[in-house]
Amino acid sequence: MAGSKKAAKKKATDKAAKKSGKKVETKKSAAKPGVKSAQKVESKAAKTSKTAKPEKAAKPSKTAKPPKLKATKPTLAPALTAEETAAALAPVPTTTLAATEWVTQPAQALAPTPGLRLAELDPEATPGWEGTREEAEARTLALGEEMSQLQERLFAEGRTGGTRSVLLVLQGLDTSGKGGIVRHVLGMVDPQGVSLRSFGVPTEEERSHHYLWRIRNSLPAAGRIGVFDRSHYEDVLVVKVEQLADEEEIERRYEEINAFEAELIEAGTTIVKVALVISPDEQYERLRERLVRPDKHWKFSLGDLHTRERWPAYAQAYETVFERTSTEAAPWHVVPANRKWFSRLAVSELLVQALRDLDLGWPVADFDVAAALEALDASASLSLD
């Protein structure tokens, strides 16, 4: 009886819930919290997915045109004042830093004395210089700035029809520092104004020509500083020591070289000749460093040992070169080179002085500057379309 009453009551409750649209929860579903809310979310998501309209495919975007750049009128540089013009055209200031430490001018202090014997020359000496290493290095850097400005004027002159040039001739036995001069001295100027040529054993083609043929083909162009790492003097040094030509031929070459250099000077080339002199002990240390350091092996040649064994013969050959080819127009400079800082200072001094002596200025324009300036200003608002 009781069971039938309960069933009738439940049936009435379900019927009322159905009319109101509500769902009656059973005790079983109430026992699991969170299920009801999850079911509602799922039901809502399902309805949404049925009613949601599919998204339209995005239309491909047209290639965007770059924004037009509006040409703006630039601010025109004002004309130089008379004082500014004078400053721009003024000579390059002479380096004064530590200049008084030279008690004798470099060219004079480094000139070979008559009857010079290299065995009596002290490669540790600093002829004419009484300053410290630190002062020498500071002065070398200052000279580099002056050299750079002078070289720019020489280069500009060569670009505008000038014919002058400078040739630095570097001679010296192996490890005497020729490469270091190139890096540390010529490295202070614009490389586009420098032409470097190293002369080793002549090639087959070079041997088929006169010994000066390869030299002539390597001369610096107008406006350049040329550097010869070894030079035509190899043909009276190596050739003499190694007896590659007879004495009569070698004697003839001394005069031939003097005439050749006079020809170059007449054509507008200033020649600076430098012989770097080191001691046998210093060369031993430098050669040994090249052998014990793997990163220096490329600098070593077995021929260096062959040359070292003939040290006295090479010293005598150099002495003869100084005696026979040091002329007033192209004198030799003998530079003790055990102290690299001194040899670099000395060569810097000689090279800068050679450039100073050219009295370099800026080339005068060969066109109407005012008309060119007016034409340029007229194009100041040039359209970029």
C-alpha positions, 0 to 999 in steps of 0.5 A, a space after each residue: 500500500 505504501 509502495 503504491 502511494 510513493 509511486 503515485 506521488 513520484 508520477 505526479 511530481 514528474 508530470 508537474 516538472 514536465 509542465 514547468 520545463 524543469 528537470 527533476 534530479 534524481 538522488 543518483 545524479 545529485 551524488 556527483 557534484 559538477 556533473 550537472 554544470 558540465 552537462 549544461 556547458 556541453 549542451 550549450 556548446 553543442 547548440 552553439 556549434 549548430 547555430 554558428 554560421 561558418 566563417 567566410 574565407 578571408 579574401 587575399 589581400 592586395 599588394 600594398 603600395 609603398 607610401 610615397 616619399 615626399 622630398 623635403 628641401 634640405 638645409 643648404 650648407 652655408 658658404 665658408 667664411 674667409 677664415 674657414 677657407 684659409 684654414 681648409 687650404 692651409 698647409 698641414 701642421 708640422 708635428 711638434 710632439 717630442 721633436 726636441 728629442 731629436 738632437 740631430 735631424 734623422 736624415 743626417 743622423 742616419 746617413 752612412 758615413 764614408 767607409 762605413 763598416 756594418 760590423 762596427 755599427 751598433 744595431 741597438 743604437 738610436 742615432 740622433 734620438 735621445 728620448 724614451 721609447 714611450 716618447 718615440 711611440 707617441 711621436 710615431 703616432 703623431 707623425 702618422 696623423 701628419 703623414 695621413 693628411 699629406 698623403 691625402 693631398 698627394 693622392 688628390 694631386 694624382 687624381 687631378 693630373 699630377 705626376 708626383 709620387 714617393 717610393 720607399 725602398 726597404 732593404 735588410 736581411 731576413 727578420 730585419 723588420 721590413 714587414 713591420 715597417 709596412 704594417 706599422 708605418 704605412 698602415 697609418 695612412 689610407 691604403 688606397 694611396 699605397 702600392 706595395 711590391 715584394 721582390 723575391 727570387 725572379 720568376 721564369 718570365 722575369 729572368 727572361 727580361 732585363 733585371 730592371 724590367 720587373 722594377 719598372 712594372 711595379 713603380 707607384 702611379 702618380 699620387 701614390 706612395 710606393 713601397 718596395 719590400 726588397 728591390 732592384 738592389 737584390 741584383 747587386 746584393 744576392 747576385 754578388 754574394 751568390 756569384 750569379 753574375 761576374 764582377 764586371 756585370 755587377 760593377 756595371 749595374 751600380 751605375 745603371 741603378 744610379 741612372 735609373 733612379 735619376 730618371 725616376 726623380 726627373 719624372 717626379 718620384 721622390 725616393 727614400 732608401 732605407 737599410 734596416 740593420 740588425 745584429 746576428 744575435 737579434 736575427 737568431 732570436 727572431 728566427 728561433 721564435 718563428 720556429 718554436 711558434 706554430 703560428 710563425 712557421 709560415 714566415 720561416 724559410 730554409 733559405 734564411 739559414 743559407 743567407 745567415 751563414 753568409 752574413 759577412 759576405 752580405 755585410 760587405 755587399 751592403 757596404 759597397 752598395 752604400 758607397 756606390 749608390 748613395 747619391 745626393 738625389 737618392 741617399 741611403 739611410 742606415 737604420 739600426 733595427 734591433 729596437 723596432 720602435 726606433 726603426 719605425 720612428 726613423 722611417 716615419 720621420 724620413 717618409 713624412 719629411 719627403 712628403 713635406 718637401 713636396 709642398 703639397 696643397 689641394 688641387 684647384 678645380 678645373 670647372 666653374 665651382 659657382 655654376 656647379 653649386 647653382 646646378 646642385 642647389 636647383 636639384 635640392 628638392 628632386 622628386 623621388 617618384 
